[in-house]
Amino acid sequence: MTHSAATAPERPLCPPGVAHSHFDVHAEPPDRQFLAWRARVGHVMDALPSRDALERPFHAAIDRYDVGGLVFTECRSDTLVLERSLARVSTDSVRDFVFHVFEEGGVDDLRVRATPGARRKGEPPPAGTPTILALDMNQPVRMRRHDCRVHTFFVPGALVQESFPDPEALHGRTLACTTPLARLAAGHAISLARHIGGMTPAAAQSAVRTGAQLVVSAFGKQAGFDGNARAAARAAMFDRVRRHVQTHLHRADLTPESVLAALQLPRPTLYRMFQHEGGLGSYIRSLRLRQAASDLARYPHVMVTDIAYGAGFRSASDFSRAFRRAYGIAPQDFRVQALERRF
């Protein structure tokens, strides 16, 4: 895949109120192109180097538009591996949800945990069909992104929750644009990339917000959160369960059985609500591990045992086993990595 500043279409100058930046590695020496790209995207994701990537020319360019509290980007790049590690999540402040609309190319080897067994694979879409990938920047991820042209919305969690009541469950989901709503979302993003440079600030803000709402709504429809009364009731019930879990997360006796007893919900209903998370038990364990990871990084002088109990684990050994199984690293070693990133 070849991208060149000389062949890229000219972009209209953005009007005042739309902050636009452009970056292209074309002007860098071939052996510095990947490193220049790595430095550019490093505030969000780590681009992992390989000998091949460092030795050959690497083509990549990105246009970023900041408007109305939202960010929209258009990127063209060669194949690369991207990672947002648990240590990175625990030490930086990036917390948006990110929706990648792939006009060309896509991702594979998508891992939403550090362990090799925790991959998410969607059904391959028909050739030439755009796909959308959703990521929660508050969770770790690793993926290989092929030669691509991708349009990306960075969306605050509050906006995502308007259409998807459990935003964290979006992490790692892919959506083939084969339904009317998904095709509309992809088409809007592709058109926006072509025309945002010539829009007024008000029009750009409206178009970016509309695009973000469309992609979130497309995932909501995929999950069954349609605009009908049954879906609204399901969303409200899900929010009730989630708030109960978050309130009692520190209690070791919080289990799927205790949630059933406290909220008086039918067991099949509760199972279906958390089926995409591997069950309510897996959802509770994932929240506990993420809380513990955050505490390990934020409170370096607190004993690991105290953090384990504070996150609702019954013992330090149970916590260590679960942490290592989920993230491929011991809690103590993770704390060291987090401190090294911070200082």
C-alpha positions in Angstrom: 0.0 0.0 0.0 1.5 3.3 -1.0 0.6 6.7 0.4 2.3 9.9 -0.8 1.9 13.5 0.0 2.3 14.1 -3.7 -0.6 11.9 -4.6 -3.0 12.7 -1.7 -6.0 14.8 -2.7 -5.8 18.4 -1.6 -7.9 19.3 1.4 -9.8 22.6 1.8 -8.5 24.7 4.7 -10.5 24.2 7.8 -12.5 27.2 9.0 -11.8 28.7 12.4 -13.3 26.6 15.2 -12.2 23.3 13.6 -8.8 22.4 14.8 -7.1 20.4 12.1 -3.7 18.8 12.0 -2.0 16.7 9.3 0.9 14.3 9.6 2.7 12.2 7.0 5.8 10.1 7.3 6.6 10.7 3.6 9.3 13.3 4.3 11.2 11.1 6.8 14.1 8.9 5.7 12.8 5.4 5.0 14.5 3.9 8.1 12.9 6.5 10.3 9.3 6.4 8.9 7.9 3.7 11.2 9.6 5.4 14.2 8.1 8.7 13.3 4.7 7.1 13.1 5.2 5.4 16.4 6.0 8.7 18.0 2.9 10.3 16.5 0.3 7.7 17.6 2.1 6.9 20.9 -0.2 9.1 23.0 -3.0 6.6 22.4 -1.6 3.3 21.3 1.8 1.7 21.1 2.9 0.8 17.6 5.1 -2.3 18.1 8.2 -2.4 16.0 9.5 -5.4 14.0 12.8 -5.7 12.1 10.9 -5.7 8.8 9.0 -2.5 9.8 12.2 -0.8 10.8 14.2 -1.8 7.7 11.7 -1.1 4.9 9.8 2.1 4.0 6.6 2.6 5.9 3.7 4.6 4.6 1.3 6.3 6.9 -0.6 9.6 7.1 -3.3 11.0 9.4 -5.6 14.0 9.5 -7.1 14.9 12.9 -10.1 17.2 13.4 -11.0 18.4 16.9 -14.5 19.9 17.0 -17.1 20.4 19.7 -15.4 18.2 22.2 -15.2 15.3 19.8 -12.3 14.0 17.6 -12.5 12.6 14.1 -9.5 11.2 12.2 -8.8 9.9 8.8 -5.8 7.6 8.6 -4.0 5.6 5.9 -1.2 3.2 6.9 0.6 0.0 6.1 0.3 -3.1 8.2 1.3 -2.8 11.8 0.7 -4.2 15.3 -0.9 -1.9 17.8 -1.2 -2.4 21.6 -2.7 -0.6 24.5 -1.4 -2.5 27.5 -2.9 -2.8 31.0 0.1 -0.8 32.4 -0.6 1.9 29.8 -4.4 2.0 30.7 -3.6 2.3 34.4 -1.2 5.2 34.0 -2.6 7.5 31.3 -5.8 9.5 31.1 -7.2 8.4 27.7 -10.7 7.1 28.5 -12.7 7.7 25.3 -14.5 5.0 23.3 -13.0 4.7 19.8 -14.9 3.5 16.7 -12.7 2.6 13.7 -14.7 2.6 10.4 -12.5 0.6 7.9 -13.2 1.8 4.4 -10.3 -0.4 3.3 -8.5 -3.2 5.2 -9.2 -4.3 8.7 -7.8 -6.1 11.8 -7.1 -9.6 12.9 -5.4 -11.3 15.9 -7.6 -9.0 18.0 -6.9 -9.6 21.7 -8.9 -7.9 24.4 -6.9 -9.5 27.2 -3.2 -10.2 27.5 -3.6 -14.0 27.3 -3.6 -15.7 23.9 -6.9 -17.4 24.4 -8.9 -14.2 24.8 -9.4 -13.2 21.2 -12.6 -11.8 19.6 -13.3 -12.9 16.1 -16.2 -11.7 14.1 -17.7 -13.3 11.0 -15.7 -12.3 7.9 -17.7 -9.7 5.9 -18.3 -9.9 2.2 -15.3 -8.7 0.2 -15.3 -4.9 -0.1 -17.7 -4.4 2.8 -16.7 -1.7 5.4 -16.4 -2.9 9.0 -16.5 -1.1 12.3 -14.4 -1.9 15.3 -15.3 -0.6 18.8 -12.6 -0.1 21.5 -12.9 1.1 25.1 -9.6 2.9 25.9 -10.1 2.0 29.5 -9.4 -1.7 28.6 -6.3 -3.3 27.2 -6.1 -4.5 23.6 -3.7 -5.8 21.0 -4.3 -6.2 17.3 -2.7 -6.4 13.9 -4.1 -3.8 11.5 -3.6 -4.5 7.8 -3.0 -1.9 5.1 -5.9 0.3 5.6 -7.9 3.5 5.2 -9.8 4.0 8.4 -12.0 6.8 9.7 -12.2 7.0 13.5 -14.5 8.7 16.0 -13.2 9.3 19.6 -16.4 9.5 21.7 -16.9 10.3 25.4 -18.5 7.5 27.5 -21.6 9.7 28.3 -22.4 10.0 24.6 -21.9 6.2 24.0 -24.2 5.4 26.9 -27.1 7.3 25.3 -27.5 4.4 22.8 -25.6 1.5 24.4 -26.4 1.0 28.1 -23.3 -1.1 28.8 -20.5 0.7 27.0 -17.7 -1.4 28.4 -19.1 -4.5 26.7 -18.4 -2.8 23.3 -14.7 -3.4 23.7 -13.4 -5.5 20.8 -16.7 -5.9 19.0 -16.7 -5.8 15.2 -19.6 -5.0 13.0 -19.8 -5.8 9.3 -21.7 -3.0 7.5 -24.3 -5.3 6.0 -27.4 -3.8 7.7 -29.1 -0.6 6.6 -28.1 1.3 9.8 -24.5 0.0 9.7 -24.1 0.9 6.0 -25.5 4.4 6.8 -23.0 4.8 9.6 -20.1 3.7 7.4 -21.2 5.9 4.5 -21.5 8.9 6.8 -18.0 8.4 8.1 -16.5 8.0 4.6 -18.4 11.1 3.3 -17.4 13.1 6.4 -13.7 12.4 5.7 -14.1 13.8 2.2 -15.9 17.0 3.2 -15.2 18.0 6.8 -12.4 20.4 5.6 -15.0 22.6 3.8 -17.6 22.6 6.5 -18.5 25.4 8.9 -17.7 24.8 12.6 -21.4 24.2 13.4 -21.9 21.9 10.4 -18.7 20.0 11.3 -19.7 19.6 14.9 -23.1 18.4 13.9 -21.7 15.9 11.4 -19.2 14.4 13.7 -21.7 14.0 16.5 -24.2 12.5 14.1 -21.5 10.0 12.9 -20.7 9.0 16.4 -24.3 8.5 17.3 -24.8 6.4 14.1 -22.0 4.0 14.8 -23.0 3.6 18.5 -26.6 3.0 17.4 -25.5 0.4 14.9 -23.8 -1.6 17.7 -26.8 -1.0 19.9 -29.1 -2.6 17.3 -26.7 -5.5 16.9 -26.9 -6.1 20.7 -30.7 -5.8 20.7 -31.0 -2.3 22.2 -33.5 -1.1 19.6 -35.8 1.8 20.1 -38.8 -0.2 21.1 -40.4 -0.6 24.6 -38.9 -4.1 25.2 -35.4 -3.0 24.4 -35.8 0.1 26.7 -37.0 -2.1 29.5 -34.0 -4.5 28.9 -31.6 -1.6 28.9 -33.1 -0.2 32.2 -32.8 -3.7 33.8 -29.3 -4.0 32.7 -28.4 -0.7 34.2 -30.0 -1.7 37.4 -27.8 -4.9 37.6 -24.7 -3.0 36.6 -25.2 -0.4 39.4 -25.8 -3.1 41.9 -22.6 -4.9 40.9 -20.5 -1.7 41.0 -21.9 -0.8 44.4 -21.1 -4.2 46.0 -18.0 -5.0 44.0 -15.8 -4.9 47.1 -17.8 -7.6 48.9 -16.5 -11.1 48.6 -20.0 -12.5 48.7 -21.0 -10.7 45.5 -21.9 -13.6 43.1 -24.4 -14.2 40.3 -26.5 -16.0 43.0 -26.5 -13.0 45.3 -27.5 -10.7 42.4 -30.4 -12.9 41.5 -31.5 -13.0 45.2 -31.1 -9.2 45.7 -32.8 -8.1 42.5 -35.4 -10.9 42.1 -34.6 -11.4 38.4 -35.3 -14.5 36.3 -32.1 -16.5 35.9 -32.5 -16.9 32.1 -32.9 -13.1 31.7 -29.8 -12.4 33.8 -27.9 -15.0 31.7 -28.9 -13.4 28.4 -28.0 -9.9 29.6 -24.4 -10.9 30.2 -24.0 -13.6 27.6 -21.6 -11.4 25.6 -19.3 -11.1 28.6 -19.2 -14.8 29.2 -21.7 -14.7 32.0 -22.3 -12.5 35.0 -19.5 -14.2 37.0 -17.0 -13.3 34.3 -18.3 -9.7 34.2 -17.8 -9.4 38.0 -14.3 -10.9 37.9 -13.3 -8.6 35.0 -14.5 -5.5 36.9 -12.6 -6.6 40.0 -9.4 -7.2 38.1 -9.6 -3.8 36.4 -10.2 -2.1 39.8 -7.3 -4.0 41.3 -5.0 -3.0 38.4 -5.9 0.6 38.8 -5.3 0.5 42.5 -1.9 -1.3 42.0 -0.8 1.6 39.8 -2.3 4.4 41.9 -1.3 3.3 45.4 2.2 1.8 45.1 2.6 1.7 49.0 -0.6 -0.4 49.6 0.1 -4.1 50.0 -1.1 -6.3 47.2 -3.0 -8.4 49.7 -5.0 -5.3 50.8 -5.8 -4.4 47.2 -7.0 -8.0 46.5 -9.4 -7.9 49.5 -10.5 -4.4 48.6 -11.5 -5.6 45.1 -13.6 -8.4 46.5 -11.3 -11.4 46.2 -11.4 -14.0 48.9 -7.7 -14.4 49.1 -4.4 -13.0 47.8 -3.7 -16.3 46.1 -7.0 -16.3 44.3 -6.3 -12.8 43.1 -2.8 -13.5 41.9 -4.0 -16.6 39.9 -6.9 -14.6 38.3 -4.7 -11.6 37.5 -2.0 -13.7 35.9 -4.5 -15.8 34.0 -6.2 -12.6 32.6 -3.2 -10.4 31.9 -0.3 -12.8 31.7 1.7 -11.1 34.5 1.9 -11.2 38.3 0.3 -8.3 40.2 3.7 -7.4 41.7 5.4 -7.3 38.3 2.5 -5.3 36.8 3.0 -2.7 39.6 6.7 -2.4 38.7 5.8 -1.8 35.0 3.2 0.7 35.9 5.6 2.7 38.1 8.3 2.6 35.3 5.8 4.0 32.8 4.9 6.8 35.3 8.4 7.8 36.1 
